Amino acid sequence: MTARAAPAPPAFGRFFLPGPTDVHPEVMAAMQRPMIGHRSGAMELLLAGFEAPLGRLFRTARPVLVGTTSATGFMEMAVRNGVRHRALSIVNGSFSERFANLVRACGKECIRLDVPLGCAVEPDMLRDTLRRTPVDSVTVVHSETSTGVLQDVETLATVVREFDDVLLLVDAVTSLAGSPVETDRWQLDFALTGSQKALALPPGLALGVASERMLERARTLPARGLYFDLVSFLDATTKHQPTNTPAIPLLFALEAQLGRIEREGGVEERWARHDAMRRHVEDWAERRGVAYLPREGRRSWTVSCLKLPQGKGAKQIVGALKQAGWTIGSGYGPLKESTIRIGHMGDHTVAALDELLALLDGLVA
Ligand SMILES: *Cc1c(COP(=O)(O)O)cnc(C)c1O
């Protein structure tokens, strides 16, 4: 019998969707290992090995929770365990709107602070709202993937700390591992991410850190549910145990990726690479006269959202790139045709991004 050669997989490094993003072949290969029991010593060793590198990634001394769920599951964990009665949700795009909807879906009251698409909430705006509207928690999306806006979470956190007993719940899905997130120093009460964005893993894992304040609050809330109960999740994590049967191959992938991040020089080197990528897009856009949706200083390091010139549509540009073997995102929701989104996150390189921008030259200009 002659084995027929499998078709060559598409080259790594051309898939610039703002999530899921490209997964390095070495990380894909790590998932091929045989199963281990989820109550075995091998599992305990695997989970124990995550402790230090995940702490460095989240910049925290607290345990980092790893769950088998998409990131939305940990958004639900944030709400179930962090919102007592009433949350203020900062809404400036699709994912922050999802956070607001989750608050309601969990049977809690949600006050929305809506900001126009492409804008961030400014600290004074948040302070004024919190003075007028007593809440016990605030939800915010750090890097709003639908618009490419980066909120100034560090300053927003200091504003929240001016108020007594208000928790700050942060979706850091496209910021963590791609731009600075200082969980402990900024005193975030819950910071969460998913595997398929700046961590460049396949989808299916969520990761998060809860503050001591958050844990105390959770203990007083009766309807935490089971799958996303912070108290038992944290208890299991400190014993290096999974709560249920985890997605074991994804844990192997995480182990491989944490090793690769350390070899790159750690999270700071990773931030620097993302900083360089976003600057390359900025320089290119300036040279070509292409405008951004967000203003300067409020732009995500992992996803660039660009406004298309009159007469150009996202569908045509995304389609033409697809023909050439490259993938980017069109706009999101109401911005679908008028903007494009380049997800330069995870393991992408400046060199590949430059190739992509050269292709865009002929399409956008
Ligand atoms: C992708 C994304 C999510 C949701 O992730 P899922 O893994 O699909 O649940 C949440 N927030 C932000 C900012 C995202 O980019």
The ligand as an SDF file (V2000), in Angstrom:
LIG
                    3D

 15 15  0  0  0  0  0  0  0  0999 V2000
  -13.4070   37.0140   21.5380 C   0  0  0  0  0  0  0  0  0  0  0  0
  -13.7990   37.8740   22.6790 C   0  0  0  0  0  0  0  0  0  0  0  0
  -14.6940   37.4540   23.6810 C   0  0  0  0  0  0  0  0  0  0  0  0
  -15.4660   36.1760   23.6370 C   0  0  0  0  0  0  0  0  0  0  0  0
  -14.7290   35.0860   23.4510 O   0  0  0  0  0  0  0  0  0  0  0  0
  -15.3540   33.6290   23.2880 P   0  0  0  0  0  0  0  0  0  0  0  0
  -14.1370   32.8330   23.5200 O   0  0  0  0  0  0  0  0  0  0  0  0
  -15.9040   33.5510   21.9050 O   0  0  0  0  0  0  0  0  0  0  0  0
  -16.3900   33.4310   24.3180 O   0  0  0  0  0  0  0  0  0  0  0  0
  -14.9390   38.3020   24.7300 C   0  0  0  0  0  0  0  0  0  0  0  0
  -14.3740   39.5120   24.7950 N   0  0  0  0  0  0  0  0  0  0  0  0
  -13.5280   39.9600   23.8600 C   0  0  0  0  0  0  0  0  0  0  0  0
  -12.9420   41.3210   24.0000 C   0  0  0  0  0  0  0  0  0  0  0  0
  -13.2240   39.1580   22.7640 C   0  0  0  0  0  0  0  0  0  0  0  0
  -12.3760   39.6200   21.8260 O   0  0  0  0  0  0  0  0  0  0  0  0
  1  2  1  0
  2  3  1  0
  2 14  2  0
  3  4  1  0
  3 10  2  0
  4  5  1  0
  5  6  1  0
  6  7  2  0
  6  8  1  0
  6  9  1  0
 10 11  1  0
 11 12  2  0
 12 13  1  0
 12 14  1  0
 14 15  1  0
M  END
$$$$
